[in-house]
Amino acid sequence: MLKGLGQLGDMAKLMRQAQDMQTKMTDVQKQLENLEVVGESGGGLVKSIVNAKGTLKGLTIDESLFKPSEKEVVEDLIVAAIRDAQEKSGDKAKEEMAKVTSGLNLPEGFKLPF
């Protein structure tokens, strides 16, 4: 259709690719809400479940930790488990976004608008 128009045809192709990528990114963002990762601390005594966008979805605490004298330890383990899950969710999100942006030759460290 735009075969004889040189650079204008290239621009149309680039615009189509950008639209396709935007659609794929929207789909990935939706998927990230449903992907869950588990963070652990205390050798698995405390586990947190976070989606790949970093939203805390659940928390489990082994009942052996329910001793009044262990309150501060449990609080620290909860924070550690949540941080672990959030780090993993960030890694998972980067992994999923890389699938969409592979082959685009984006510069190192290029941040997309989310």
C-alpha positions in Angstrom: 0.0 0.0 0.0 2.7 2.5 0.9 5.4 0.7 -1.0 6.6 3.5 -3.2 6.6 6.2 -0.5 10.0 5.3 1.0 10.4 6.8 4.5 6.7 7.3 4.9 6.1 3.6 4.5 8.8 3.0 7.2 7.0 5.4 9.5 3.7 3.6 9.0 5.4 0.3 9.8 7.0 1.8 12.9 3.6 3.2 14.1 2.0 -0.3 13.6 4.8 -1.8 15.7 4.4 0.8 18.4 0.6 0.1 18.5 1.3 -3.7 18.7 3.8 -3.2 21.5 1.3 -1.0 23.4 -1.3 -3.7 23.2 1.1 -6.3 24.4 2.2 -4.1 27.3 -1.4 -3.6 28.4 -1.9 -7.3 28.3 1.3 -7.9 30.3 0.2 -5.3 32.9 -3.0 -7.3 33.4 -1.1 -10.5 33.7 1.2 -9.0 36.3 -1.8 -8.5 38.6 -2.5 -12.3 38.5 1.1 -13.6 38.7 2.0 -14.4 42.3 5.4 -14.9 44.0 6.1 -16.1 47.5 8.6 -14.5 49.8 9.9 -16.3 52.9 11.8 -15.6 56.0 12.8 -17.5 59.1 13.4 -20.7 57.0 9.8 -20.6 55.7 8.1 -19.9 59.1 6.7 -16.6 57.6 5.6 -16.5 54.0 4.1 -13.5 52.1 2.3 -13.7 48.7 2.7 -10.7 46.4 1.5 -10.2 42.9 4.1 -9.2 40.3 3.1 -5.6 40.7 4.1 -5.7 44.3 0.7 -5.8 46.0 0.6 -8.0 49.1 -2.0 -10.7 48.6 -1.5 -13.0 51.6 0.6 -13.8 54.6 1.1 -17.1 56.5 2.8 -17.4 59.9 3.7 -20.8 61.4 1.9 -21.2 64.6 5.1 -22.1 66.4 5.9 -18.4 66.4 2.9 -17.4 68.5 4.7 -16.8 71.7 4.5 -13.4 73.4 8.3 -13.4 74.0 8.8 -13.8 70.2 6.7 -10.8 69.1 9.5 -8.6 67.9 11.1 -11.6 66.0 7.8 -12.3 64.3 7.4 -8.7 63.3 10.9 -8.7 61.8 10.2 -11.9 60.0 7.0 -10.5 58.5 8.7 -7.5 57.2 11.5 -9.7 55.8 9.1 -12.0 54.0 7.2 -9.1 52.5 10.4 -7.5 51.2 11.6 -10.8 49.8 8.3 -11.2 47.9 8.4 -7.6 46.6 11.9 -8.1 45.3 10.8 -11.3 43.5 7.8 -9.5 42.1 9.9 -6.8 40.7 12.2 -9.4 39.1 9.1 -11.2 37.7 7.7 -8.0 36.3 11.0 -7.1 34.5 11.1 -10.7 33.1 7.6 -10.4 31.7 8.2 -6.9 30.3 11.4 -8.1 28.7 9.4 -10.7 26.7 7.4 -7.8 25.2 10.3 -5.5 24.5 12.7 -8.1 23.1 13.9 -7.2 19.7 13.2 -3.5 20.0 16.8 -2.6 20.5 15.9 -0.2 23.4 18.9 1.6 25.0 20.2 0.1 28.3 18.2 1.3 31.2 15.3 2.6 29.1 12.3 2.9 31.3 8.8 2.4 29.9 6.0 4.6 31.2 4.9 2.4 34.1 
